[in-house]
Amino acid sequence: MVTFTHTIVNSTGLHARPAALLAKLCQRYQCEIVLNSGSRALQGKSVVSILSGGLKKGTQLTVSASGPDEAEAAQAVQAFLQELGE
């Protein structure tokens, strides 16, 4: 399992468009990707799950990837989340 933390810095948070792009990115990988926000575990491959988290600016996420391509998936998700803040 590969885990990292990330704080949402995008002023609009993780709204519909970036949530859809994130889910599409996660779907490319075989491993399970989970975004933990507080006590909520959000499935990275599900747009609905990501949106249900209400991820606003300042939200701290712990992202976990577990499976055969976990390292590559975690790196891609981390890069995606960092680009959202730019």
Legacy VTK file of the C-alpha trace (Angstrom):
# vtk DataFile Version 3.0
C-alpha trace
ASCII
DATASET POLYDATA
POINTS 86 float
0.000 0.000 0.000
1.208 3.473 -0.906
-0.178 6.414 1.073
0.289 10.180 0.904
-1.443 13.263 2.271
-2.566 16.299 0.327
-4.363 19.512 1.257
-6.812 20.881 -1.315
-5.566 24.363 -2.255
-7.768 25.026 -5.281
-10.111 27.899 -4.357
-13.142 26.049 -5.743
-12.262 22.730 -4.119
-12.769 19.418 -5.875
-15.990 20.201 -7.771
-17.642 18.255 -10.612
-15.118 18.732 -13.416
-11.935 17.885 -11.495
-13.779 15.095 -9.644
-14.701 13.533 -12.991
-11.125 13.881 -14.244
-9.766 12.336 -11.040
-12.162 9.381 -11.254
-11.220 8.840 -14.907
-7.534 8.893 -13.955
-8.085 6.390 -11.135
-10.015 4.067 -13.453
-6.859 3.571 -15.527
-5.291 1.577 -12.705
-6.062 -1.902 -11.396
-5.395 -1.033 -7.773
-7.945 0.292 -5.311
-7.613 4.031 -4.658
-9.255 5.528 -1.576
-9.378 9.193 -0.549
-9.853 9.566 3.197
-11.227 12.866 4.426
-11.818 12.859 8.157
-13.920 9.791 8.865
-15.079 9.417 5.243
-13.526 6.940 2.809
-14.192 8.000 -0.793
-13.705 5.606 -3.698
-11.327 7.224 -6.183
-12.886 5.526 -9.202
-16.363 6.927 -8.466
-17.300 10.505 -9.352
-20.342 10.292 -7.071
-18.218 9.103 -4.149
-15.677 11.897 -4.646
-18.392 14.557 -4.913
-20.143 13.216 -1.811
-17.050 14.149 0.195
-17.637 17.882 -0.308
-13.895 18.455 -0.694
-13.360 22.195 -0.281
-10.243 24.338 -0.107
-8.268 23.438 3.010
-9.546 19.854 3.209
-6.775 17.420 4.070
-6.873 14.099 2.238
-5.028 10.893 2.936
-4.851 8.988 -0.334
-4.143 5.259 -0.368
-3.466 3.018 -3.347
-3.406 -0.728 -2.845
-2.836 -3.296 -5.561
-0.564 -4.332 -8.410
0.136 -0.847 -9.833
-0.170 1.117 -6.581
3.071 3.098 -6.850
2.323 4.348 -10.355
-1.290 5.162 -9.443
-0.331 7.052 -6.278
2.230 9.090 -8.192
-0.318 9.984 -10.902
-3.013 10.955 -8.385
-0.559 13.041 -6.376
0.583 14.887 -9.518
-3.049 15.497 -10.527
-3.982 16.916 -7.121
-0.912 19.172 -7.065
-1.746 20.554 -10.513
-5.229 21.550 -9.305
-3.695 24.156 -7.043
-1.798 25.904 -9.801
LINES 1 87
86 0 1 2 3 4 5 6 7 8 9 10 11 12 13 14 15 16 17 18 19 20 21 22 23 24 25 26 27 28 29 30 31 32 33 34 35 36 37 38 39 40 41 42 43 44 45 46 47 48 49 50 51 52 53 54 55 56 57 58 59 60 61 62 63 64 65 66 67 68 69 70 71 72 73 74 75 76 77 78 79 80 81 82 83 84 85
